[in-house]
Amino acid sequence: MYHKKTLVAVLLLALAAFAVACAQPIIQAPADTKAAADPNVPETGSGPDPLVTGLEGASGSAIGPDGALYVTEGAAGRVSRVDPQTGEMTTLVEGLPPAVLPIGGAADVAFIDSTAYVLVTMIGSDLPVPVDNPGVVGIYRVDGADSFTIIADIGEWSINNPSESDVFIPSGVHYAMDPYHGGLLVTDGHHNRVLHVTLDGEVSEMIAFDNIVPTGLAVSDYLVYMAEAGPNPHLAGDGKVVAFGPNASTVTEVASGAPLLVDVEFGSDGTFYALAQGDFPEGSDDGAPAIPGTGSLVAVNRDGGFSVIAEGLDQPTSLEIIGNTAYVVTLPGEIRRIDGIS
């Protein structure tokens, strides 16, 4: 069963941040990806200076059809486009419901063909704080620079279809979203499940879990790969990558052994990568964040473990890979570029 203290820990990982090589591939990347050579492998995960700083409530990310990086800024109620080479930023859409807490609001972004969709969470009237103007927890289709359409009210569906988890935010706490055969998959780290949402607003439960805190997603054909942050205290053994199909009631473990996993992505060379936020401070109270600078980018090994590709990352939340370069979004509002990952 899901414990309230686990959700509090996950939420405060982000809250606290506002206050203050290569492995053998075991999974083939989608056929349309292309490898690129780059010899500039960083010695540590901190890498060079950040590509971008000052993001407001950064969380999720995606690669757009134009090859640019798109990042959600929940506190600002917008999604920004980032040139992956120069770091130049422009606005894709603004005016989305901003976060009520230091986390929430626009949590992730995904593209189906040339249309962008934004996952918005933790802005409803069921939060454990007063909300003056509660908004719709759900998926928003981007229609223009300052216009959008709500296509699915995930919050209302979650309230009407409670999970077996012990929850205190009935509308859920959603982390990641990924396209899936004409629709979208959404992870809910509070209800401990993955939802399937059609573009005409039909919501259904794809698979439910015990207290494992599902986070990031990657899709290859009908197979779904998912990161598990694991329950408090987020031990490395509980940080897992699992796989499941559309009709599965159980999952297959792909790899484990990295603390507080938050995302998974295919590399262009066929290697499968995961992003770990870092070590949980031993003996700390519930809700303490990962120790700053202990996050890492890891690759999945054939033996079901991980090899460290880059370390020293500061509380990362989201990962994208373009060619031979990884882009890591962090809770302090940065995007780190790590070249030569393969």
Phi, psi and omega per residue, in radians:
M1 nan 2.698 -3.129
Y2 -1.447 2.315 3.120
H3 -1.803 2.487 -3.114
K4 -1.047 -0.636 -3.085
K5 -1.119 -0.481 3.112
T6 -1.161 -0.794 3.109
L7 -1.096 -0.740 3.128
V8 -1.010 -0.716 3.113
A9 -1.063 -0.802 -3.122
V10 -1.127 -0.755 -3.135
L11 -1.103 -0.755 -3.057
L12 -1.345 -0.199 2.976
L13 -0.995 -0.740 3.123
A14 -1.355 -0.698 -3.108
L15 -1.025 -0.767 -3.122
A16 -1.150 -0.570 -3.126
A17 -1.169 -0.523 3.077
F18 -1.247 -0.523 3.141
A19 -1.369 -0.821 -3.092
V20 -1.530 nan nan
A21 nan -1.745 -2.860
C22 -0.745 2.342 3.131
A23 -1.632 2.838 3.055
Q24 -1.317 2.368 -3.127
P25 -1.258 2.449 3.013
I26 -2.041 -0.155 -3.124
I27 -2.295 2.314 3.124
Q28 -1.439 2.350 3.077
A29 -1.233 2.813 3.070
P30 -0.949 2.576 -2.969
A31 -1.147 -0.330 -3.065
D32 -1.537 0.054 3.094
T33 -1.460 2.679 -3.113
K34 -2.269 2.398 3.130
A35 -1.424 2.694 3.065
A36 -2.407 2.440 -3.114
A37 -1.512 2.416 3.094
D38 -2.754 2.015 -3.072
P39 -1.455 -0.055 -2.990
N40 -1.491 1.258 -3.140
V41 -1.428 2.190 -3.122
P42 -1.243 2.605 3.126
E43 -1.335 -0.521 3.103
T44 -2.328 2.881 -3.103
G45 -1.179 -0.358 3.135
S46 -1.173 -0.509 3.046
G47 1.057 -2.678 3.130
P48 -1.312 -3.042 3.073
D49 -1.013 2.665 -3.134
P50 -1.016 2.488 3.036
L51 -1.172 -0.666 -3.126
V52 -2.433 2.487 3.003
T53 -2.285 2.930 3.009
G54 1.369 0.286 3.060
L55 -1.150 2.521 -3.048
E56 -1.795 1.699 -3.141
G57 1.289 0.695 -3.104
A58 -1.133 2.520 -3.118
S59 -2.567 -1.369 -3.043
G60 -1.669 2.982 -3.105
S61 -2.737 2.901 3.081
A62 -2.792 2.766 2.987
I63 -1.675 2.170 -3.118
G64 -1.409 2.995 3.118
P65 -1.124 -0.307 3.088
D66 -1.557 0.030 3.139
G67 1.476 0.022 3.123
A68 -1.509 2.880 3.100
L69 -1.670 2.301 3.113
Y70 -2.047 2.326 -3.023
V71 -2.295 2.360 3.076
T72 -1.426 2.476 3.039
E73 -2.186 1.583 -3.015
G74 -1.087 -0.677 -3.112
A75 -1.173 -0.524 -3.109
A76 -1.637 -0.177 -3.112
G77 1.169 0.764 -3.113
R78 -2.610 2.925 2.970
V79 -2.126 2.270 -3.100
S80 -1.895 2.519 3.025
R81 -1.679 2.313 -3.109
V82 -2.146 2.198 3.025
D83 -1.206 2.089 -3.033
P84 -1.199 -0.251 3.119
Q85 -1.640 -0.768 -3.027
T86 -1.787 -0.359 -3.050
G87 1.430 0.027 3.119
E88 -1.062 2.351 -3.057
M89 -2.011 2.423 2.959
T90 -2.340 2.939 -3.091
T91 -1.720 2.205 3.015
L92 -1.379 -0.868 3.119
V93 -2.669 2.530 3.053
E94 -2.380 2.985 -3.108
G95 1.592 0.061 3.046
L96 -1.172 2.738 3.123
P97 -1.024 2.161 -3.120
P98 -1.345 2.865 3.122
A99 -1.076 2.472 3.036
V100 -1.473 -0.711 3.034
L101 -1.726 3.059 3.074
P102 -1.103 -0.170 2.992
I103 -2.183 2.933 -3.109
G104 1.803 -2.852 -3.012
G105 1.271 -2.439 3.123
A106 -1.198 1.923 -3.027
A107 -1.734 -0.537 -3.127
D108 -2.751 2.868 -3.128
V109 -2.406 2.529 3.110
A110 -2.563 2.721 -3.139
F111 -2.059 2.386 2.904
I112 -2.079 1.993 -2.949
D113 0.981 -2.160 -3.105
S114 -1.763 0.124 -3.093
T115 -1.758 2.316 3.138
A116 -1.663 2.496 3.079
Y117 -2.217 2.452 -3.076
V118 -2.111 2.298 3.052
L119 -1.579 2.131 -3.117
V120 -2.050 2.285 -3.044
T121 -2.457 2.834 3.035
M122 0.998 0.848 3.073
I123 -2.283 0.190 -3.065
G124 -1.523 3.089 -3.121
S125 -1.349 -0.091 -3.104
D126 -1.622 0.127 3.084
L127 -1.195 2.657 3.134
P128 -1.378 0.535 3.039
V129 -2.472 2.707 3.102
P130 -1.108 2.374 3.114
V131 -2.161 1.976 -3.081
D132 -1.200 -0.779 -3.096
N133 -2.251 1.350 -3.115
P134 -1.060 2.514 -3.137
G135 -1.997 -3.060 -3.118
V136 -1.558 2.159 3.025
V137 -1.457 1.989 -3.080
G138 3.054 -2.704 -3.103
I139 -1.930 2.259 -3.100
Y140 -1.975 2.243 3.042
R141 -1.537 2.286 -3.137
V142 -1.428 2.104 3.134
D143 -1.821 -0.356 -3.126
G144 -3.009 -3.061 -3.070
A145 -1.108 -0.458 3.111
D146 -2.413 0.490 -3.136
S147 -2.408 2.568 -3.091
F148 -2.794 2.853 3.134
T149 -2.260 2.302 3.075
I150 -1.347 2.063 -3.125
I151 -1.762 -0.307 -3.133
A152 -2.669 2.238 3.076
D153 -1.653 1.495 -3.107
I154 -1.202 -0.589 -3.135
G155 -1.071 -0.846 3.135
E156 -1.112 -0.721 3.113
W157 -1.056 -0.744 -3.119
S158 -1.132 -0.695 3.100
I159 -1.101 -0.704 -3.115
N160 -1.403 -0.241 -3.115
N161 -2.301 1.186 -3.072
P162 -1.131 2.583 3.071
S163 -1.486 -3.121 3.081
E164 -1.479 -0.045 3.129
S165 -1.273 2.722 3.088
D166 -1.476 1.725 -3.031
V167 -1.968 2.677 2.996
F168 -2.208 0.033 2.925
I169 -2.116 1.581 -3.007
P170 -1.010 -0.504 -3.135
S171 -1.315 -0.189 3.055
G172 1.670 2.936 3.057
V173 -2.237 1.794 -2.976
H174 -1.699 2.470 -3.019
Y175 -1.978 -0.882 -2.997
A176 -2.378 2.777 -3.129
M177 -2.500 2.451 3.136
D178 -2.543 2.500 3.087
P179 -1.102 2.561 -3.141
Y180 -2.669 1.692 3.033
H181 0.875 1.011 3.084
G182 1.473 -0.080 3.093
G183 -2.261 -2.750 -3.085
L184 -2.419 2.452 3.001
L185 -1.770 2.498 -3.113
V186 -2.342 2.278 3.026
T187 -1.597 2.431 3.064
D188 -2.090 1.853 -3.093
G189 -1.342 -0.093 3.119
H190 -1.718 -0.857 3.076
H191 -1.406 -0.108 3.110
N192 0.971 1.045 3.124
R193 -2.761 2.905 3.038
V194 -1.991 2.261 -3.138
L195 -1.803 2.615 2.984
H196 -1.951 2.269 -3.082
V197 -2.200 2.200 3.066
T198 -1.479 2.866 -3.109
L199 -1.295 -0.184 2.992
D200 -1.794 0.357 2.886
G201 1.625 0.110 3.124
E202 -1.404 2.210 -3.112
V203 -1.966 2.382 3.073
S204 -2.550 2.783 3.105
E205 -1.536 2.117 3.116
M206 -1.436 -0.793 -3.136
I207 -2.781 2.522 3.140
A208 -2.070 2.703 -3.056
F209 -2.309 2.961 2.899
D210 -1.359 -2.786 -3.054
N211 -1.375 1.418 -3.113
I212 -2.118 -0.171 3.117
V213 0.985 1.361 3.109
P214 -1.171 2.451 -3.108
T215 -2.243 -1.830 -2.990
G216 -1.335 2.788 -3.076
L217 -2.271 2.652 2.910
A218 -2.543 2.482 -3.042
V219 -2.150 2.375 3.011
S220 -2.328 1.860 -3.050
D221 1.023 -2.148 3.137
Y222 -1.626 -0.046 -3.092
L223 -1.578 2.334 -3.116
V224 -1.937 2.265 3.038
Y225 -1.903 2.404 -3.019
M226 -2.437 2.480 3.039
A227 -1.583 2.491 3.038
E228 -2.038 2.151 3.093
A229 -1.285 -0.488 -3.092
G230 1.441 2.746 -3.117
P231 -1.309 2.847 3.013
N232 -0.966 2.231 0.295
P233 -1.718 0.493 3.005
H234 0.993 0.876 3.125
L235 -1.147 2.672 -3.115
A236 -1.020 -0.638 3.137
G237 -1.137 -0.364 3.119
D238 -1.592 -0.168 3.070
G239 -1.437 1.907 -2.979
K240 -2.293 2.716 2.855
V241 -1.948 2.252 -3.130
V242 -2.203 2.884 3.134
A243 -2.343 2.578 3.094
F244 -2.760 2.796 3.129
G245 -1.809 -3.087 -3.013
P246 -1.188 -0.435 -3.109
N247 -2.004 0.312 -3.056
A248 -1.370 2.517 2.997
S249 -1.847 -0.211 3.081
T250 -2.293 2.946 -3.114
V251 -2.093 2.800 3.040
T252 -1.862 2.233 3.119
E253 -1.323 2.219 3.133
V254 -1.657 -0.765 -3.127
A255 -2.814 2.756 3.080
S256 -2.654 2.853 3.047
G257 2.071 0.321 3.079
A258 -2.223 2.341 -2.986
P259 -1.331 2.257 3.024
L260 1.015 1.106 3.125
L261 -1.209 2.383 -3.086
V262 -2.196 -0.207 3.130
D263 -2.791 2.810 3.090
V264 -2.459 2.543 3.133
E265 -2.671 2.613 2.983
F266 -1.436 2.422 2.979
G267 -1.541 2.806 -3.093
S268 -1.244 -0.252 3.135
D269 -1.694 0.102 -3.117
G270 1.701 -0.199 3.094
T271 -1.280 2.580 3.119
F272 -1.872 2.230 -3.052
Y273 -2.003 2.694 3.059
A274 -2.383 2.749 -3.093
L275 -2.088 2.130 3.133
A276 -1.875 2.264 -3.132
Q277 -1.231 -0.548 3.038
G278 2.361 -2.989 -3.034
D279 -1.378 2.372 3.053
F280 -1.444 2.310 -3.078
P281 -1.120 2.133 -3.104
E282 -1.056 2.271 3.102
G283 1.360 0.067 -3.120
S284 -1.314 2.738 3.082
D285 -1.130 2.749 3.049
D286 -0.982 2.375 3.101
G287 1.732 -0.101 3.093
A288 -1.178 2.519 3.140
P289 -1.376 2.956 2.967
A290 -1.021 2.586 3.137
I291 -1.061 2.227 -3.127
P292 -0.950 2.417 3.089
G293 1.384 0.167 -3.140
T294 -1.847 0.075 3.104
G295 -1.251 2.783 -3.091
S296 -2.641 2.680 2.947
L297 -1.762 2.183 -3.074
V298 -2.209 2.764 3.089
A299 -2.042 2.540 -3.128
V300 -1.346 2.305 3.095
N301 -1.694 2.832 3.096
R302 -1.116 -0.456 -3.098
D303 -1.500 0.115 3.124
G304 1.491 0.194 3.046
G305 -1.907 -2.890 -3.136
F306 -2.208 2.608 2.920
S307 -1.966 2.365 -3.120
V308 -1.346 2.172 3.084
I309 -1.682 -0.704 3.116
A310 -2.628 2.479 -3.138
E311 -2.318 3.107 -3.121
G312 1.439 0.250 3.132
L313 -1.324 2.522 -3.023
D314 -1.727 1.607 3.064
Q315 0.898 1.093 -3.140
P316 -1.260 2.710 3.141
T317 -2.196 -0.478 -2.995
S318 -2.624 2.585 -3.069
L319 -2.294 2.388 2.956
E320 -2.330 2.618 3.135
I321 -2.239 2.208 3.069
I322 -2.140 2.020 -3.098
G323 1.033 -2.059 -3.088
N324 -1.863 0.339 -3.049
T325 -2.184 2.353 3.065
A326 -1.768 2.458 3.087
Y327 -2.096 2.136 -3.037
V328 -2.041 2.125 3.062
V329 -1.568 2.417 -3.074
T330 -2.155 2.721 3.117
L331 -1.022 -0.663 3.092
P332 -1.196 0.019 3.034
G333 1.632 0.550 3.128
E334 -2.072 2.817 2.890
I335 -2.108 2.097 3.109
R336 -1.735 2.290 3.084
R337 -1.763 2.183 -3.137
I338 -2.084 1.901 -3.086
D339 -1.521 2.760 3.009
G340 1.114 0.765 -3.060
I341 -1.307 -0.361 -3.064
S342 -1.580 nan nan
